[in-house]
Amino acid sequence: MKVTYVLAAVLAMTASVFAVFKLLGQARPHVEPNIIKVDKHPGPGLTISPNGPHPKAVVDADYDFGRMEVGEERSHVYTIRNEGAAPLIIENAGTTCQCTVSDMKEGETRKVAPEESVDIKLTWKPTAQTEKFSKGANFNTNDPDHQKIFLQILGMVAPRMALYPEHDWYMTSVSDDKPGEFSGAIISPIFEQFQIVKVDSRSPFLSAEVLPLEKAKLEAHHGRCGYEVRVTVKPEMPLGSFRFPMTITTDVPEPTLDGNPGKPMEFEVLVGGVHRGPIQPAGREWRDEKMAISLGQFEATAGKKVKLTVFVKSPPEEGLQLTAAPVCTPDMLKFNIERDEKFTGSPPRYFLTVEYPAGAPRAIYREENPARIQLQTNHPHARDVEYLVFLNAY
């Protein structure tokens, strides 16, 4: 078996050597030259003259619209000059947005003689706000050095006016002995100048002061003109959570479809917060940020009763007392507060109980439609107190 393998190997080697000698004895085979064709304009476009003369397209292809409003229409005319020695052909290759090219549909061409020029008008009407935009239209030419031209428009689409925060102006806490403050801002990224005509509030405990906005804050919101609206809440604000509308009126007209000035722009914010006061409940069922008591979910047939600990700062000498019967809405709610006589620490401690009695009607009271408990006390800094109550009696 080994002799057979060796014999086969020898024959194969002999055949290979014979083939090599045969090739060496022949003339060199003829091979066609590898000619690489260079296309002056790869891909779809216009035909480029291989020998010249050639045109030369010259254009300032970028234009900054600056700041625009949504729905505002602007146009710019680009001038393309032919500084070459042959006619320049320009083809509209389509746009990158909702831009329109006046008097030149996609696929149409224009012929520009040497030393002549053509005007191309680009129009754009933005539909959404954006901090930066770059839109435009593409054109093909037969200029070998500028076979594609992109006419570009740049800028920012901004609101006429902007409010910060946009809707809710919330104060985390209001003191008993000094006014609370909150600052919002109203800014125009479009107008160099505007005025705040008036600020109206439906609460006698709220007031507002209008001040020019600091430069750094104005620049942070890309504003050209703006004001700080400093809201003050008086210490006399009734205890509990509060929420009052405030209307800010400017001299900036509202935009209209026909382009005529509209009525002055107004902005309504909700000024809210919590005036906790010296009577401070605590416990698992207490919602401090809402000044609310949560009874949770329970069967109406069983009812629900919760007990909270209450600390009272700087109480009257005779102790905290109710000067009138509690007003509960709905009236089936029951409320009671009593001092913890066993507690000897300071400030004095009280127990507050709220009950939805067994057998009362099924009801749901959430944040948007809470139940309420209104109290009148002998505390000089807590004459009127209101607690919200959340419950789901099913």
N, C-alpha and C positions, 0 to 999 in steps of 0.2 A: 504494500500500500504506500509506504514512504517513497519507494522508487518512482511510482506513478506521479506523485505530487512534485517531486523534484524535476522529472522530465517535462511536466507541463509548464513549470516555471521557466525552465531553460528555453523552451519553444517560444513563450511569450516575450522573453527578453530579446531573442533573436529577431522576432518580427518587428519590435520597436526600433531596434538599431537599424534594420534594413529600411524602415520608413524614414528615419532621420537622414540617412545617406541619400535617399532618393530625392528628398526635398532640397537638400544642399546642392544637389546636382542640377536643379531646375533654376530658371530665371525667376526674379522677384515678381510676385503676382501684382496686377494692376488694381489700384484702389482709387475710387472717385474722391476728390477733395471734399472736406466737410465745410460747406459754405453756410455761415450763420447770417440770416437776414435780420437786420435791425429795423424795426418798425418805428417810424418817427412819432407815431401816436398810438400807443398800445391801447387795446380795448376799443369800445364804441366811441365815436367822435367824428371830427371833420378830417378830411384828407389833407395831409401835409405835403407840400411840394418838396421832392427829394433834393433838388438842386438849387432852389431859390430863383429869384429874390423872394424874401419872406416879409410878412407884415410884423409889426411890433405893437402889442397891446399895452397901453399905459393907463392905469386907473387907480384912484385912491379908493380901495375896496372896502374899507371899514368906516362906519359912521355911527356915532354914539347919540342915540335919541335922548339920553339922560333919563329922567324919571317920567313915567307915564302912568295913567290910571287905567283900570280895567274898562274896556269899552271905548277908550279914546283912540281915534284913528290918526295916524301920522304917516307922512310920505317923505321920501328923500330921492333926489335925482342924482344918479351917478353918471359921470361923463367918461366914456371910454375913447381914448385917442389912438389913432394909428400913426405911429412914428416910424413905420417901416417903409420898405420900397415896393410892397405888393399890397393888393386889396386885402383887408381884414374881414374875415367871415365870423360872425358871432351867432351862436345857436343857444336858445333858451333850453337848458337841460333840466328844469324843474326846481321847485323850492323845497326848503327844509321845514316849512311851517305853513301857517295859513296866509303867508305873504302873497301878494299879487303883483305881477309885473305888468304895468300898463302898456297896452297896445302891442303886446308880444306874447302870444300863447306858447305853451310848451311845445318844443319841436320847431318853432319858427326861427328864421335866421334874418340877420341884417348884414349888409355889405358896406364896409367903410373904406373909402379910397385913402391912399396915403396922404398924410397931413390933414385929414378930416377927422371928425369925431361923431359919436352917436350918444344920445341921452337915453338912459334907462331909469324909469321911475319905479321905485319899490315902495309898496304901501303895506302897513301892518296894523291890525287892530287886536290887541291882546284880550284874552278871555279869562285870565287868571293871574293872581298876584305871584310875583317871583322876585327874589332879591337880585338876581342877575339873570339876564337872558342873552342868548346869542342865536339869532335867526338869520335867514338869508336865502339867496337864490344862486343856483349853479349855472354856469355858461361854458360851452365849448367854443374854442377858437381854432383857427388854422395857424396861429403863431406857435412855432416849434418850442419856444421858451416859456410860453404861457398857454398851454393847451387847454387848461381848465382855470376858470376864474370864479371865485366865490365872493359875491357881493354880500357883505355882512352888516347887519344892524345889531347894535349892542344897547344895553340899558337896564333899567329896573322898573318893574311894574309894582306900584305902591298904592296903598289906600289914600284917599284924599285926607282923611283924618284917622287917627288911631288913639285908642284909650287903653291905659295900662294902670291897674288890671282891667280886663275887658268888661267885667260885669259886677262881680262881688268885691266890695271893699270891706274887709273883715278885720276887726280889732280883737286881739286875743284876750284883752282884759281892760277894764275901766276902773280907775282908782276911786276911792271914796272921798279923797281930800284934794285931788287936783285933776284938771281936765286930761282926757285921753286924746291922742292924736294919731291920725293915719294920713299918709300922703299918697295920692295917685297922680297920674300925669295924662295930659292930652297933647298930642303931637301931630304935626302935619309934615309928612315927607315931601309934599308937593309945593305948598305955599311958603314964601319967604316971610310973610307977615300975616297974622290974624289976631283977633281979639276974642276973649271970653266975655260975653256981654253980661251974663248973670248966672248965679248958682242958686237954685231954689231947693229947699228941704221942707218936708211936711212935719218935721219934728221941731219943737221949740228947744230941744236939748242939743241940736246939731247946728254948727256954723261952719263956714268955709272961707278960706283965704286963698287968693290966686297970686302966685309968684312966678317970675320968669324961671324956666327950667335951667339947671346947671348945664354947661356946655358938654361935660362928659356924658351925662345922662341923655342929652339930646343926640349926640353922636352914636351912642350905643343903640339907639332905635332908628338910626338913619334919618333923623328929623331935621328939617330946616328951621322950624319954629315950634315952640312948645311951652307949656306952662305946668308948674306943679300946683295941684289943688290940695291944700292942706285942710283936712277935716278935723274939727275939734268936737269932742263929746263932753258935755258938762257933767260934773260929779253928781248933779241932781237927777241924772237919768235913772228911771225906776230900775230896781234890781231885777235881774233875770236876763234872758237873751233878748236882743232887740234887732230889728231889721226895718230900715226906713228908706224909701226911694229918695234919690237926690238927682235933680235935673241940671245939666250943664249946657248952657246955650252959647253958641259961637256966632260970629258974623260971617262964617264961611257958608256959601249957598250950597244946597244939595244939588248933585248932578241930576239932569233931566234928559229924557230921550231926545227932545227937540233942540238941546243945546242951550236953551235959555236958563238964566239963573233961577234956582228953586228957592224955597223958603230956607231960613237959617238952620244949619245943622244943629240938632240937639242930641244929647247923650244922657241916658238914665242909668245910674248905678244904684246898687242896693248897699247901703252902709249898714253893716251888722256887727254884732259882737256880743260880749257877755259882761254884764256888770254884776259881779259876784257878791260884793258887799261884805258886811261883817258876819252874816249868817252863812256858815259854810257846811253843808251836808257832806257826808262821806259814807261809802259803802259800795257793795258790788252792784247794786241797782242804780247807783247815781251816775248820770252822764254829765260830767262837769262842763264840757265844751258847749252843751246845749242848755245847761241849767234845767235838767230834766230827770224825772224818775221813771225807770222802766220796769213795768210789772211783767213783761214778757208775754208768753202765750200760756193760756190756761182755759179750762172748761168753765163756761159761764155759770153752770150749775154749781160748781165748787167755789168760784170766786178766788180772789188772791189778795194777800195782805203782806206788805213789806215794811221793814223797820230800819231806819237809817240813824246813824249817829250824827249829831249836829254840834259844832263848836261855834260859840258866839264871841266875837272880839268886842272889847270895850262895852260890855252890856250895861244897861241902866242899873242904878243901885238896887232897885226893887226886882231886878232880873228881867229877862225877856218875857214879854206878855203880848198876847193878841188884843188889840183894841176894838176889834169887830169880828163877827163870825166869819170864818173862811167862806169864800165864794168859789164853789167847785162847778166846773163845766166838763162833763154832764153832772147834774146835781146828785146822781146816785153815788158819786165818789165820796169817800169819807176821809177826813184829815184830822190829825191831832199832833200836838207837840207838847212835851212835858220835860221838866228838868230832871236830870239824873242826880238825885240827892246823895247817892253813895260816892259820887265822884267829887274829890276835894281839890283837884288840880286847877290850873288856870291855862286858858280861858275855861269858863264853865261849860259843861257838856249837857246836851239835851238829846231826847229821842223823838224822832219824827216818824209817824206811821201814816201810810196811805193804804186805803182798802177799796177794792172793787167787790162789793158784797156778793155772796152766793145768791144765785137766782136772778141777778140783774140781767138785762137783755144782752144778747150777743152784740159785740161792737168791736171795731178796729179803730185805733187812734195812732197814727204814725206822725212822722216829722211834718208832713205837709198838712195834716189836720189834727194836731195834738189836742188832748184834753188839757185843762188848765186849772190851777189852784192859785187864787189870788188872796194875799194876806195883807192885813194892816197891823203894824206892831208899834210898840212904844220906843223902839230903838231910834235914836236921832239920825242915824245914817241908813236906816232901813224902814222908813215909814211905809213904803209900799213894796211888796215882794210878790213875784209871780214865778211859779214853777210849772214846767210842762210835764205832761204825763203821757207815756207811750204804753199801749197795751193791745193785746189781741185776745178777746174773750170769745171763744168759739163754742 
